[in-house]
Amino acid sequence: MSQAAALSPSSPAPFSAPSSAPSTPPDGQTQGPARNPGLPLDLSVVQSVRVNRSAAERRAAALPGRRAVKGDAQGAWLLKAVTCIDLTTLNGDDTEGRVRRLCAKAAQPVRPDLLEALGMGDRRITTGAVCVYHRFVAAAVDALAGTGIPVAAVSTGFPAGLAPHATKLAEIEASVKDGAQEIDIVITREHVLVGNWQALYDEVRDYRAACGQAHIKTILATGDLKTLRNVARASLVCMMAGADFIKTSTGKEGVNATLPVSLTMLRAIRQYRDMTGINIGYKPAGGVSKAKDVLSYLALMKEELGHAWLQPDLFRIGASSLLGDIERQLEHRATGAYSAARRHPIG
């Protein structure tokens, strides 16, 4: 997987408007993408990975200037971003009341008057999911009943991932039993740092099995992995083990999602697709808090993987404060004036 060559695709067209409602099967649950069955661990592929860090950083640094989005197109891109947000609360002082308020926000993430002013009043726009600790899965499932919005649970000893393996598997199974449709697991970083790829593969295979029909999103905690080569190799191993999504961070590391890391992970997804024909989702998390930042991530997704990865079944953004800043930008677009953050409460 060569990371050195910078791409020069044509300028991305504005996003189409979000669909009027999510696709829902008879039980009212959101229909997700096809599962990734995985494949046997191929260490020759993993060990052959190289990443040109300076080239990746140059490409990432140039992206915001090359892919500036203005006017009506900016509003459309920001609304698209809303539909891809995993609206998240992962705090030690979380309460059931806070989680239920967050779920209400997920079902109506943008004020109706703003949607009307933007000509989108007839569209049903929701966030991609709500992400919570296991303790609040059942409450979130109840609060989101009938909306088609899935609940994602962080599991496996989040955020450090150092609980006993059996405990991690039991936590996954408990969250699935309570109704979580997506499980965000954290890998054991030690396996990556010492190059024990078989242990990482076996670990994620076990998590995949414990998830049952729930989709598995593997958190690499990229800020802890030291090098982009480690990020690329860990991404491939997790996908080989059956990950449906690969995710940058818990949001609790010193360094979370960055554009160079994202470019590296997207190239790994592209390599896996070329190997298997299977589409794997991507989720940056932690540090994506401003509307201008999310535009760069959307542009990178479109350039590297194409339009299919601008949909919530293959792209999520782990965020809490991002939605409020997007609403402020949309209000500025609709009225010409910025508003205070308190006018756009999250939960």
PEQUI-V282283 format. One line per field, one symbol per residue. ss: DSSP state (A for helix, B for strand, O for the rest). A space follows every 10 residues. Layout:
BEGIN
ss->???
END
This chain:
BEGIN
ss->OOOOOOOOOO OOOOOOOOOO OOOBOOOOOB OOOOOOOOOO OOAAAAAOOO OOAAAAAAAA AAAAAAOOOO AAAAAAAAAA AAAOBBBBOO OOOOOAAAAA AAAAAAAOOO OAAAAAAOOO OOOOOOOOBB BBBAAAAAAA AAAOOOOOOB BBBBBOOOOO OOOOAAAAAA AAAAAAAOOO OBBBBBOOAA AAAOOOAAAA AAAAAAAAAA AOOOBBBBBO OAAAOOOAAA AAAAAAAAAA OOOOBBBOOO OOOOOOOOAA AAAAAAAAAA AAAAAAOOOO BBBBBOOOOO AAAAAAAAAA AAAAAOAAAA OOOOBBBBBO OAAAAAAAAA AAAAAOOOOO AAAAOOO
END
